[in-house]
Amino acid sequence: MNSKEFIKALNNIVEEKNISKEIVFEAMEQALSAAYKKNYASKTNVRVDINKETGEIKVFSYLVVVDEIDEGSETVDEEGNVIDVPPAINIDAQILLEDAQKIVPDIKVGETIEKEVTPKDFGRVAASTAKQVVTQKIREAERNSIMEEFADKEGEMMVGFLAMEDSKNYYVDLGRARGILPRSEMIPGEAVKMGTSIKVYITKIESTTKGPLILLSRKHYGFVKRLFESEIPELADGTIELYSVIREPGIRSKVAVYSVNEKVDAIGACIGEKGSRIGNILKELNGEKVDLIAYSENIQEFIQNALAPAKNIIVNILDETKKEALAIVPEDQLSLAIGKKGTNIKLASRLTKYKIEVKTLSQINEDGNK
């Protein structure tokens, strides 16, 4: 193995795979140690040393000085089974103190005697034998490196490219890793094209033997939250706070916001000049309706706002403990307050954490006359 070629190849791997040089050296040393033991029937412990500057490889066998040879022992477990306990140090790697002192007079127990045993043809043998082990170690290091890069991305939004698809999933290229976007996590009704960019929300990151498993979604309520944070500077700098996001994917989302600066209108900031900011969000949501709700600590006012687009609502809190409320709406606002298939009232209830019943004044009078 040419030392210069070895160092050059090693540097290329480090740069290409974006992994630690120390990890690659450690992998190489382990692999070469295994190669020596296999090809030269070594019974002693061996240590491989690689010069990180020149690439020169040396193999050393070593013996550990002991005052008594440890051949292992036997013990009995709780069930009465006899278990062999191996010696703390490989028996072939032990040397008695009296024998060691014949070689090194002032040596002590616990110290080692080393001897270089590098074969002349070791480079050729080591290269072929170590290749598989080194490849495995490099893959492990690369997986760990990618995992570290994505470890803090869970719950975040990223932009990737649609690389592949099958009957159940889309596969999104996120740079050094590929995420899985199940078709069931797409916004209902949206169509996508391979090779185009796509915004995705990362719902889960898990380390596996094949690398990080990255699960993606566009249906998750967090996707709407991150869209708002990316489009509204006031949310990023803390001028506006996002209280909560409730979503029925593909149909309607309700986003409750409030301002910590009385001079800044939270709803207006989210809409933007001529609707530019909310327009970008709506475009990304494939026509899904978004209700911007002004959050209020006054629960009656908050419920009124949450039932948008319905207007002119009167709210009575029926039971604070059970969180029950009655919303009285004009006749022409009833269908808006309830929404198609009850979607609006359901989302408003989830947003405010109150069980909301919607009635018109005439319905209340009818109930009272029964």
ZAMARGU-4260 file (C-alpha; in steps of 0.2 Angstrom, whole numbers, plus 5000, padded with zeros to 4 digits):
<rodrens>
0) 5000/5000/5000 | 5008/5016/4994 | 5008/5028/5009 | 5005/5044/4999 | 4991/5036/4989
5) 4984/5030/5006 | 4984/5047/5013 | 4977/5055/4997 | 4962/5042/4997 | 4959/5045/5015
10) 4958/5064/5013 | 4946/5061/4998 | 4935/5050/5009 | 4935/5063/5023 | 4930/5077/5011
15) 4917/5068/5001 | 4908/5060/5016 | 4910/5075/5027 | 4916/5064/5042 | 4929/5066/5055
20) 4947/5061/5050 | 4950/5053/5067 | 4935/5042/5064 | 4942/5036/5048 | 4959/5033/5055
25) 4952/5023/5070 | 4942/5012/5057 | 4957/5009/5047 | 4968/5004/5062 | 4954/4992/5068
30) 4953/4985/5051 | 4972/4982/5049 | 4973/4974/5066 | 4960/4962/5061 | 4969/4959/5044
35) 4985/4955/5053 | 4977/4943/5065 | 4968/4934/5051 | 4983/4933/5038 | 4997/4930/5050
40) 4989/4918/5063 | 4993/4930/5077 | 4989/4924/5094 | 4995/4940/5103 | 4987/4956/5105
45) 4992/4968/5091 | 4991/4987/5089 | 4992/4995/5072 | 4999/5013/5071 | 4996/5024/5056
50) 5006/5040/5054 | 4993/5053/5050 | 5005/5064/5040 | 5015/5051/5030 | 5002/5036/5029
55) 5016/5024/5035 | 5008/5009/5043 | 5017/4999/5057 | 5011/4984/5067 | 5016/4980/5085
60) 5013/4965/5095 | 5012/4968/5114 | 5013/4958/5130 | 5005/4964/5146 | 5016/4960/5161
65) 5007/4951/5175 | 5012/4943/5192 | 5002/4928/5188 | 4995/4920/5172 | 4976/4923/5172
70) 4968/4908/5163 | 4950/4913/5167 | 4938/4905/5179 | 4921/4898/5182 | 4906/4904/5191
75) 4888/4899/5194 | 4873/4909/5190 | 4857/4911/5200 | 4850/4896/5191 | 4865/4885/5195
80) 4872/4885/5178 | 4891/4885/5176 | 4898/4900/5167 | 4915/4902/5160 | 4923/4919/5164
85) 4937/4923/5151 | 4953/4931/5157 | 4954/4949/5159 | 4968/4949/5146 | 4970/4937/5132
90) 4981/4923/5139 | 4992/4923/5124 | 4996/4942/5127 | 5001/4939/5145 | 5019/4938/5151
95) 5025/4934/5169 | 5035/4948/5177 | 5051/4937/5179 | 5051/4933/5161 | 5048/4951/5156
100) 5062/4957/5167 | 5074/4946/5157 | 5069/4957/5142 | 5067/4974/5151 | 5075/4973/5168
105) 5066/4988/5176 | 5048/4984/5169 | 5033/4983/5181 | 5017/4973/5182 | 5004/4982/5171
110) 5016/4988/5158 | 5018/4981/5141 | 5032/4975/5130 | 5030/4980/5112 | 5038/4973/5096
115) 5036/4978/5078 | 5030/4964/5068 | 5025/4973/5051 | 5027/4960/5037 | 5035/4966/5021
120) 5020/4962/5011 | 5007/4968/5024 | 5001/4983/5013 | 4994/4971/5000 | 4986/4959/5012
125) 4980/4973/5023 | 4972/4983/5008 | 4962/4968/5002 | 4956/4962/5019 | 4952/4979/5027
130) 4942/4986/5013 | 4925/4978/5019 | 4928/4983/5037 | 4933/5001/5033 | 4919/5003/5021
135) 4907/4998/5035 | 4915/5009/5047 | 4914/5024/5035 | 4896/5020/5032 | 4892/5020/5051
140) 4902/5037/5053 | 4892/5044/5038 | 4876/5039/5045 | 4880/5046/5062 | 4886/5062/5054
145) 4869/5064/5044 | 4860/5060/5060 | 4868/5073/5069 | 4865/5086/5055 | 4846/5082/5056
150) 4844/5078/5074 | 4837/5095/5079 | 4826/5096/5063 | 4811/5087/5070 | 4796/5099/5071
155) 4804/5110/5058 | 4800/5114/5040 | 4813/5111/5026 | 4813/5113/5007 | 4818/5098/4997
160) 4816/5091/4979 | 4804/5077/4974 | 4816/5063/4969 | 4805/5047/4968 | 4788/5040/4971
165) 4779/5024/4973 | 4761/5019/4976 | 4762/5024/4994 | 4775/5037/4996 | 4785/5052/4989
170) 4804/5053/4992 | 4810/5070/4995 | 4829/5074/4993 | 4834/5085/5008 | 4852/5086/5004
175) 4862/5073/5013 | 4847/5063/5017 | 4830/5058/5009 | 4814/5060/5018 | 4798/5050/5016
180) 4782/5059/5012 | 4767/5047/5013 | 4754/5051/5000 | 4742/5051/5015 | 4751/5066/5022
185) 4749/5077/5007 | 4736/5090/5007 | 4720/5083/5000 | 4718/5087/4981 | 4735/5093/4978
190) 4746/5087/4963 | 4765/5087/4963 | 4778/5085/4949 | 4794/5075/4951 | 4810/5086/4951
195) 4801/5101/4958 | 4805/5109/4975 | 4792/5106/4989 | 4791/5112/5007 | 4788/5099/5020
200) 4786/5097/5039 | 4797/5085/5048 | 4787/5074/5060 | 4799/5061/5065 | 4818/5058/5064
205) 4824/5041/5070 | 4841/5032/5068 | 4841/5016/5059 | 4855/5004/5053 | 4852/5011/5035
210) 4853/5029/5041 | 4841/5041/5048 | 4822/5038/5045 | 4814/5055/5041 | 4796/5056/5040
215) 4787/5071/5032 | 4770/5079/5031 | 4761/5093/5023 | 4745/5089/5033 | 4752/5092/5050
220) 4746/5108/5059 | 4764/5112/5062 | 4766/5114/5044 | 4754/5129/5044 | 4763/5136/5060
225) 4780/5135/5051 | 4773/5143/5035 | 4767/5158/5045 | 4784/5159/5054 | 4793/5159/5038
230) 4782/5173/5030 | 4779/5184/5045 | 4794/5193/5051 | 4785/5199/5066 | 4782/5181/5072
235) 4801/5178/5070 | 4806/5193/5080 | 4793/5191/5094 | 4782/5206/5090 | 4768/5194/5087
240) 4765/5178/5096 | 4756/5163/5088 | 4744/5156/5101 | 4738/5141/5093 | 4735/5132/5076
245) 4720/5121/5073 | 4718/5112/5056 | 4707/5102/5045 | 4719/5098/5031 | 4713/5104/5014
250) 4698/5112/5021 | 4701/5125/5034 | 4714/5131/5047 | 4712/5143/5061 | 4727/5152/5067
255) 4726/5162/5083 | 4738/5177/5085 | 4741/5192/5096 | 4753/5206/5097 | 4764/5211/5112
260) 4766/5228/5104 | 4750/5239/5105 | 4755/5248/5090 | 4756/5232/5079 | 4740/5224/5073
265) 4743/5206/5073 | 4730/5201/5060 | 4736/5215/5048 | 4754/5210/5050 | 4749/5192/5045
270) 4739/5198/5030 | 4752/5209/5024 | 4751/5223/5011 | 4738/5219/4998 | 4737/5202/5006
275) 4754/5197/5000 | 4759/5188/5015 | 4744/5177/5018 | 4743/5175/4999 | 4759/5166/4999
280) 4753/5155/5013 | 4737/5151/5005 | 4746/5147/4988 | 4756/5134/4998 | 4741/5126/5006
285) 4733/5122/4989 | 4717/5133/4992 | 4714/5128/5010 | 4705/5142/5019 | 4714/5150/5034
290) 4705/5160/5047 | 4716/5173/5056 | 4709/5174/5074 | 4713/5187/5086 | 4717/5179/5103
295) 4710/5186/5118 | 4712/5182/5137 | 4693/5186/5138 | 4686/5169/5133 | 4669/5176/5127
300) 4678/5187/5115 | 4690/5173/5110 | 4675/5162/5106 | 4667/5175/5096 | 4683/5178/5085
305) 4686/5159/5084 | 4669/5156/5075 | 4674/5167/5060 | 4669/5170/5047 | 4652/5171/5056
310) 4649/5188/5064 | 4638/5197/5076 | 4639/5183/5089 | 4634/5184/5107 | 4643/5171/5119
315) 4637/5165/5135 | 4648/5154/5146 | 4637/5140/5153 | 4650/5131/5164 | 4668/5137/5166
320) 4673/5121/5175 | 4666/5110/5161 | 4671/5123/5148 | 4654/5124/5140 | 4648/5139/5130
325) 4633/5144/5120 | 4635/5155/5105 | 4620/5165/5099 | 4621/5169/5081 | 4609/5178/5068
330) 4599/5167/5057 | 4610/5172/5042 | 4626/5168/5051 | 4621/5150/5057 | 4628/5140/5043
335) 4644/5150/5043 | 4646/5147/5062 | 4643/5129/5060 | 4652/5127/5044 | 4651/5113/5031
340) 4649/5096/5040 | 4652/5105/5056 | 4670/5109/5052 | 4670/5127/5058 | 4662/5125/5075
345) 4673/5109/5078 | 4689/5119/5074 | 4683/5134/5085 | 4680/5122/5099 | 4697/5114/5098
350) 4705/5131/5096 | 4697/5138/5112 | 4696/5122/5121 | 4678/5125/5125 | 4663/5114/5119
355) 4653/5127/5109 | 4635/5125/5105 | 4628/5137/5092 | 4610/5142/5091 | 4599/5156/5084
360) 4588/5167/5095 | 4573/5159/5087 | 4579/5141/5092 | 4582/5147/5110 | 4565/5154/5111
365) 4558/5137/5104 | 4567/5127/5116 | 4561/5139/5130 | 4543/5136/5125 | 4544/5117/5125
</rodrens>
